[in-house]
Amino acid sequence: MASVADRRLQQQPHRHHHPSRYSRPWHSSCVATKKDSGSTVNVTGDKFQINLDVQQFSPEEISVKYVDKCVVVEGKHEEKQDEHGYISRHFVRRYMLPNGHNENEIVSSLSSDGILTITCPRKEIEQKKPERSIPITHTGQPVKKLTDSGVKEMES
């Protein structure tokens, strides 16, 4: 005959108890989302382009740099008062510049509605000619021949 405690265990569904873990119902809705609605990257046949929403920052609070094959965008403002209290913001975004793009021609622009656009064109690929002439240089000197005993002039 089963005891009262045994019957209770049989009636309860199996639960895996992990004392170090806790439920985070908000986790999947905002932290774990992979989509970033504030930034888009487009790579086309002729350019690499980044569009980034920076409307929370004034133009003086934003910088764009090229560092170690990456475009680095930073925005920072000190504590400011808004309708909810005080807030300070700081972000740094790094975008790896794909191979074949000309880092010397990176440009950025800021629209009136706070969208920062950074564009970098592809490098021009030199068209290889299938055939080319190689000029002949006339030295006016005799040919020298290397022998075991040293260098001596070839006789005709």
CNS distance restraints for C-alpha pairs under 8 A (distance, minus, plus):
assign (resid   2 and name CA) (resid   6 and name CA) 5.91 0.50 0.50
assign (resid   2 and name CA) (resid   7 and name CA) 6.47 0.50 0.50
assign (resid   3 and name CA) (resid   7 and name CA) 6.38 0.50 0.50
assign (resid   4 and name CA) (resid   8 and name CA) 6.36 0.50 0.50
assign (resid   5 and name CA) (resid   9 and name CA) 6.41 0.50 0.50
assign (resid   6 and name CA) (resid  10 and name CA) 6.34 0.50 0.50
assign (resid   7 and name CA) (resid  11 and name CA) 6.27 0.50 0.50
assign (resid   8 and name CA) (resid  12 and name CA) 6.34 0.50 0.50
assign (resid  18 and name CA) (resid  22 and name CA) 7.98 0.50 0.50
assign (resid  25 and name CA) (resid  29 and name CA) 7.71 0.50 0.50
assign (resid  26 and name CA) (resid  30 and name CA) 6.36 0.50 0.50
assign (resid  26 and name CA) (resid  31 and name CA) 7.41 0.50 0.50
assign (resid  27 and name CA) (resid  31 and name CA) 5.13 0.50 0.50
assign (resid  27 and name CA) (resid  32 and name CA) 5.92 0.50 0.50
assign (resid  28 and name CA) (resid  32 and name CA) 5.11 0.50 0.50
assign (resid  28 and name CA) (resid  33 and name CA) 6.52 0.50 0.50
assign (resid  29 and name CA) (resid  33 and name CA) 6.60 0.50 0.50
assign (resid  36 and name CA) (resid  40 and name CA) 7.75 0.50 0.50
assign (resid  38 and name CA) (resid  52 and name CA) 5.68 0.50 0.50
assign (resid  38 and name CA) (resid  53 and name CA) 4.97 0.50 0.50
assign (resid  39 and name CA) (resid  50 and name CA) 7.17 0.50 0.50
assign (resid  39 and name CA) (resid  51 and name CA) 5.63 0.50 0.50
assign (resid  39 and name CA) (resid  52 and name CA) 4.41 0.50 0.50
assign (resid  39 and name CA) (resid  53 and name CA) 6.37 0.50 0.50
assign (resid  40 and name CA) (resid  50 and name CA) 5.77 0.50 0.50
assign (resid  40 and name CA) (resid  51 and name CA) 5.23 0.50 0.50
assign (resid  40 and name CA) (resid  52 and name CA) 6.58 0.50 0.50
assign (resid  41 and name CA) (resid  48 and name CA) 7.51 0.50 0.50
assign (resid  41 and name CA) (resid  49 and name CA) 5.75 0.50 0.50
assign (resid  41 and name CA) (resid  50 and name CA) 4.56 0.50 0.50
assign (resid  41 and name CA) (resid  51 and name CA) 6.50 0.50 0.50
assign (resid  42 and name CA) (resid  48 and name CA) 5.93 0.50 0.50
assign (resid  42 and name CA) (resid  49 and name CA) 5.15 0.50 0.50
assign (resid  42 and name CA) (resid  50 and name CA) 6.45 0.50 0.50
assign (resid  43 and name CA) (resid  47 and name CA) 6.02 0.50 0.50
assign (resid  43 and name CA) (resid  48 and name CA) 4.51 0.50 0.50
assign (resid  43 and name CA) (resid  49 and name CA) 6.32 0.50 0.50
assign (resid  44 and name CA) (resid  48 and name CA) 6.41 0.50 0.50
assign (resid  45 and name CA) (resid 122 and name CA) 7.62 0.50 0.50
assign (resid  46 and name CA) (resid 121 and name CA) 5.90 0.50 0.50
assign (resid  46 and name CA) (resid 122 and name CA) 5.32 0.50 0.50
assign (resid  47 and name CA) (resid 101 and name CA) 7.39 0.50 0.50
assign (resid  47 and name CA) (resid 119 and name CA) 6.81 0.50 0.50
assign (resid  47 and name CA) (resid 120 and name CA) 5.58 0.50 0.50
assign (resid  47 and name CA) (resid 121 and name CA) 4.17 0.50 0.50
assign (resid  47 and name CA) (resid 122 and name CA) 5.21 0.50 0.50
assign (resid  48 and name CA) (resid  97 and name CA) 7.72 0.50 0.50
assign (resid  48 and name CA) (resid  98 and name CA) 7.80 0.50 0.50
assign (resid  48 and name CA) (resid 101 and name CA) 7.51 0.50 0.50
assign (resid  48 and name CA) (resid 119 and name CA) 5.76 0.50 0.50
assign (resid  48 and name CA) (resid 120 and name CA) 5.15 0.50 0.50
assign (resid  48 and name CA) (resid 121 and name CA) 6.27 0.50 0.50
assign (resid  48 and name CA) (resid 122 and name CA) 7.37 0.50 0.50
assign (resid  49 and name CA) (resid 117 and name CA) 7.04 0.50 0.50
assign (resid  49 and name CA) (resid 118 and name CA) 5.61 0.50 0.50
assign (resid  49 and name CA) (resid 119 and name CA) 4.45 0.50 0.50
assign (resid  49 and name CA) (resid 120 and name CA) 6.41 0.50 0.50
assign (resid  50 and name CA) (resid 116 and name CA) 7.87 0.50 0.50
assign (resid  50 and name CA) (resid 117 and name CA) 5.63 0.50 0.50
assign (resid  50 and name CA) (resid 118 and name CA) 5.08 0.50 0.50
assign (resid  50 and name CA) (resid 119 and name CA) 6.52 0.50 0.50
assign (resid  51 and name CA) (resid 115 and name CA) 6.49 0.50 0.50
assign (resid  51 and name CA) (resid 116 and name CA) 5.67 0.50 0.50
assign (resid  51 and name CA) (resid 117 and name CA) 4.59 0.50 0.50
assign (resid  51 and name CA) (resid 118 and name CA) 6.58 0.50 0.50
assign (resid  52 and name CA) (resid 115 and name CA) 5.59 0.50 0.50
assign (resid  52 and name CA) (resid 116 and name CA) 5.07 0.50 0.50
assign (resid  52 and name CA) (resid 117 and name CA) 6.50 0.50 0.50
assign (resid  53 and name CA) (resid 114 and name CA) 6.01 0.50 0.50
assign (resid  53 and name CA) (resid 115 and name CA) 4.69 0.50 0.50
assign (resid  53 and name CA) (resid 116 and name CA) 6.28 0.50 0.50
assign (resid  54 and name CA) (resid  75 and name CA) 7.74 0.50 0.50
assign (resid  54 and name CA) (resid 114 and name CA) 5.32 0.50 0.50
assign (resid  54 and name CA) (resid 115 and name CA) 5.92 0.50 0.50
assign (resid  54 and name CA) (resid 116 and name CA) 6.52 0.50 0.50
assign (resid  55 and name CA) (resid 113 and name CA) 6.68 0.50 0.50
assign (resid  55 and name CA) (resid 114 and name CA) 4.01 0.50 0.50
assign (resid  55 and name CA) (resid 115 and name CA) 6.72 0.50 0.50
assign (resid  56 and name CA) (resid 114 and name CA) 7.72 0.50 0.50
assign (resid  57 and name CA) (resid  61 and name CA) 5.89 0.50 0.50
assign (resid  57 and name CA) (resid  62 and name CA) 6.89 0.50 0.50
assign (resid  57 and name CA) (resid  75 and name CA) 6.72 0.50 0.50
assign (resid  57 and name CA) (resid  76 and name CA) 7.29 0.50 0.50
assign (resid  57 and name CA) (resid  77 and name CA) 7.06 0.50 0.50
assign (resid  57 and name CA) (resid 114 and name CA) 8.00 0.50 0.50
assign (resid  58 and name CA) (resid  62 and name CA) 7.03 0.50 0.50
assign (resid  59 and name CA) (resid 110 and name CA) 7.69 0.50 0.50
assign (resid  61 and name CA) (resid  75 and name CA) 5.52 0.50 0.50
assign (resid  61 and name CA) (resid  76 and name CA) 5.48 0.50 0.50
assign (resid  61 and name CA) (resid  77 and name CA) 6.13 0.50 0.50
assign (resid  62 and name CA) (resid  73 and name CA) 7.24 0.50 0.50
assign (resid  62 and name CA) (resid  74 and name CA) 5.65 0.50 0.50
assign (resid  62 and name CA) (resid  75 and name CA) 4.41 0.50 0.50
assign (resid  62 and name CA) (resid  76 and name CA) 6.77 0.50 0.50
assign (resid  63 and name CA) (resid  73 and name CA) 5.75 0.50 0.50
assign (resid  63 and name CA) (resid  74 and name CA) 5.27 0.50 0.50
assign (resid  63 and name CA) (resid  75 and name CA) 6.51 0.50 0.50
assign (resid  64 and name CA) (resid  71 and name CA) 6.99 0.50 0.50
assign (resid  64 and name CA) (resid  72 and name CA) 5.70 0.50 0.50
assign (resid  64 and name CA) (resid  73 and name CA) 4.61 0.50 0.50
assign (resid  64 and name CA) (resid  74 and name CA) 6.59 0.50 0.50
assign (resid  64 and name CA) (resid 108 and name CA) 7.74 0.50 0.50
assign (resid  65 and name CA) (resid  71 and name CA) 5.78 0.50 0.50
assign (resid  65 and name CA) (resid  72 and name CA) 5.12 0.50 0.50
assign (resid  65 and name CA) (resid  73 and name CA) 6.55 0.50 0.50
assign (resid  66 and name CA) (resid  70 and name CA) 5.65 0.50 0.50
assign (resid  66 and name CA) (resid  71 and name CA) 4.65 0.50 0.50
assign (resid  66 and name CA) (resid  72 and name CA) 6.07 0.50 0.50
assign (resid  66 and name CA) (resid 103 and name CA) 7.55 0.50 0.50
assign (resid  67 and name CA) (resid  71 and name CA) 6.43 0.50 0.50
assign (resid  67 and name CA) (resid  72 and name CA) 6.82 0.50 0.50
assign (resid  69 and name CA) (resid  96 and name CA) 6.15 0.50 0.50
assign (resid  69 and name CA) (resid  97 and name CA) 5.78 0.50 0.50
assign (resid  70 and name CA) (resid  94 and name CA) 6.07 0.50 0.50
assign (resid  70 and name CA) (resid  95 and name CA) 5.30 0.50 0.50
assign (resid  70 and name CA) (resid  96 and name CA) 4.36 0.50 0.50
assign (resid  70 and name CA) (resid  97 and name CA) 5.32 0.50 0.50
assign (resid  71 and name CA) (resid  94 and name CA) 5.71 0.50 0.50
assign (resid  71 and name CA) (resid  95 and name CA) 5.11 0.50 0.50
assign (resid  71 and name CA) (resid  96 and name CA) 6.41 0.50 0.50
assign (resid  71 and name CA) (resid  97 and name CA) 6.60 0.50 0.50
assign (resid  72 and name CA) (resid  92 and name CA) 6.94 0.50 0.50
assign (resid  72 and name CA) (resid  93 and name CA) 5.69 0.50 0.50
assign (resid  72 and name CA) (resid  94 and name CA) 4.54 0.50 0.50
assign (resid  72 and name CA) (resid  95 and name CA) 6.45 0.50 0.50
assign (resid  73 and name CA) (resid  92 and name CA) 5.68 0.50 0.50
assign (resid  73 and name CA) (resid  93 and name CA) 5.17 0.50 0.50
assign (resid  73 and name CA) (resid  94 and name CA) 6.51 0.50 0.50
assign (resid  74 and name CA) (resid  90 and name CA) 7.44 0.50 0.50
assign (resid  74 and name CA) (resid  91 and name CA) 5.64 0.50 0.50
assign (resid  74 and name CA) (resid  92 and name CA) 4.42 0.50 0.50
assign (resid  74 and name CA) (resid  93 and name CA) 6.46 0.50 0.50
assign (resid  75 and name CA) (resid  89 and name CA) 7.65 0.50 0.50
assign (resid  75 and name CA) (resid  90 and name CA) 5.54 0.50 0.50
assign (resid  75 and name CA) (resid  91 and name CA) 5.38 0.50 0.50
assign (resid  75 and name CA) (resid  92 and name CA) 6.65 0.50 0.50
assign (resid  76 and name CA) (resid  88 and name CA) 7.86 0.50 0.50
assign (resid  76 and name CA) (resid  89 and name CA) 5.65 0.50 0.50
assign (resid  76 and name CA) (resid  90 and name CA) 4.25 0.50 0.50
assign (resid  76 and name CA) (resid  91 and name CA) 6.55 0.50 0.50
assign (resid  77 and name CA) (resid  88 and name CA) 5.95 0.50 0.50
assign (resid  77 and name CA) (resid  89 and name CA) 5.60 0.50 0.50
assign (resid  77 and name CA) (resid  90 and name CA) 6.53 0.50 0.50
assign (resid  78 and name CA) (resid  87 and name CA) 7.90 0.50 0.50
assign (resid  78 and name CA) (resid  88 and name CA) 5.13 0.50 0.50
assign (resid  78 and name CA) (resid  89 and name CA) 6.93 0.50 0.50
assign (resid  79 and name CA) (resid  86 and name CA) 6.15 0.50 0.50
assign (resid  79 and name CA) (resid  87 and name CA) 5.12 0.50 0.50
assign (resid  79 and name CA) (resid  88 and name CA) 4.16 0.50 0.50
assign (resid  79 and name CA) (resid  89 and name CA) 7.60 0.50 0.50
assign (resid  80 and name CA) (resid  86 and name CA) 5.33 0.50 0.50
assign (resid  80 and name CA) (resid  87 and name CA) 5.38 0.50 0.50
assign (resid  80 and name CA) (resid  88 and name CA) 6.18 0.50 0.50
assign (resid  81 and name CA) (resid  85 and name CA) 5.49 0.50 0.50
assign (resid  81 and name CA) (resid  86 and name CA) 4.26 0.50 0.50
assign (resid  81 and name CA) (resid  87 and name CA) 6.32 0.50 0.50
assign (resid  82 and name CA) (resid  86 and name CA) 5.95 0.50 0.50
assign (resid  82 and name CA) (resid  87 and name CA) 7.17 0.50 0.50
assign (resid  97 and name CA) (resid 101 and name CA) 7.14 0.50 0.50
assign (resid  97 and name CA) (resid 103 and name CA) 7.94 0.50 0.50
assign (resid 100 and name CA) (resid 122 and name CA) 5.80 0.50 0.50
assign (resid 100 and name CA) (resid 123 and name CA) 5.62 0.50 0.50
assign (resid 101 and name CA) (resid 120 and name CA) 6.52 0.50 0.50
assign (resid 101 and name CA) (resid 121 and name CA) 5.80 0.50 0.50
assign (resid 101 and name CA) (resid 122 and name CA) 4.06 0.50 0.50
assign (resid 101 and name CA) (resid 123 and name CA) 5.01 0.50 0.50
assign (resid 102 and name CA) (resid 106 and name CA) 7.26 0.50 0.50
assign (resid 102 and name CA) (resid 120 and name CA) 6.44 0.50 0.50
assign (resid 102 and name CA) (resid 121 and name CA) 5.96 0.50 0.50
assign (resid 102 and name CA) (resid 122 and name CA) 5.75 0.50 0.50
assign (resid 102 and name CA) (resid 123 and name CA) 5.10 0.50 0.50
assign (resid 103 and name CA) (resid 120 and name CA) 6.70 0.50 0.50
assign (resid 105 and name CA) (resid 120 and name CA) 6.04 0.50 0.50
assign (resid 105 and name CA) (resid 121 and name CA) 6.83 0.50 0.50
assign (resid 106 and name CA) (resid 118 and name CA) 7.02 0.50 0.50
assign (resid 106 and name CA) (resid 119 and name CA) 5.72 0.50 0.50
assign (resid 106 and name CA) (resid 120 and name CA) 4.50 0.50 0.50
assign (resid 106 and name CA) (resid 121 and name CA) 7.33 0.50 0.50
assign (resid 107 and name CA) (resid 118 and name CA) 5.70 0.50 0.50
assign (resid 107 and name CA) (resid 119 and name CA) 5.44 0.50 0.50
assign (resid 107 and name CA) (resid 120 and name CA) 6.58 0.50 0.50
assign (resid 108 and name CA) (resid 116 and name CA) 6.92 0.50 0.50
assign (resid 108 and name CA) (resid 117 and name CA) 5.47 0.50 0.50
assign (resid 108 and name CA) (resid 118 and name CA) 4.22 0.50 0.50
assign (resid 108 and name CA) (resid 119 and name CA) 6.31 0.50 0.50
assign (resid 109 and name CA) (resid 116 and name CA) 5.74 0.50 0.50
assign (resid 109 and name CA) (resid 117 and name CA) 5.30 0.50 0.50
assign (resid 109 and name CA) (resid 118 and name CA) 6.59 0.50 0.50
assign (resid 110 and name CA) (resid 114 and name CA) 6.29 0.50 0.50
assign (resid 110 and name CA) (resid 115 and name CA) 5.68 0.50 0.50
assign (resid 110 and name CA) (resid 116 and name CA) 4.47 0.50 0.50
assign (resid 110 and name CA) (resid 117 and name CA) 6.34 0.50 0.50
assign (resid 111 and name CA) (resid 115 and name CA) 5.29 0.50 0.50
assign (resid 111 and name CA) (resid 116 and name CA) 6.50 0.50 0.50
assign (resid 142 and name CA) (resid 153 and name CA) 6.91 0.50 0.50
assign (resid 142 and name CA) (resid 154 and name CA) 7.29 0.50 0.50
assign (resid 143 and name CA) (resid 153 and name CA) 6.39 0.50 0.50
assign (resid 143 and name CA) (resid 154 and name CA) 6.15 0.50 0.50
assign (resid 144 and name CA) (resid 151 and name CA) 6.58 0.50 0.50
assign (resid 144 and name CA) (resid 152 and name CA) 5.87 0.50 0.50
assign (resid 144 and name CA) (resid 153 and name CA) 4.59 0.50 0.50
assign (resid 144 and name CA) (resid 154 and name CA) 5.77 0.50 0.50
assign (resid 145 and name CA) (resid 151 and name CA) 5.77 0.50 0.50
assign (resid 145 and name CA) (resid 152 and name CA) 5.70 0.50 0.50
assign (resid 145 and name CA) (resid 153 and name CA) 5.99 0.50 0.50
assign (resid 145 and name CA) (resid 154 and name CA) 6.00 0.50 0.50
assign (resid 146 and name CA) (resid 150 and name CA) 6.00 0.50 0.50
assign (resid 146 and name CA) (resid 151 and name CA) 4.71 0.50 0.50
assign (resid 146 and name CA) (resid 152 and name CA) 6.78 0.50 0.50
assign (resid 147 and name CA) (resid 151 and name CA) 5.93 0.50 0.50
assign (resid 147 and name CA) (resid 152 and name CA) 7.42 0.50 0.50
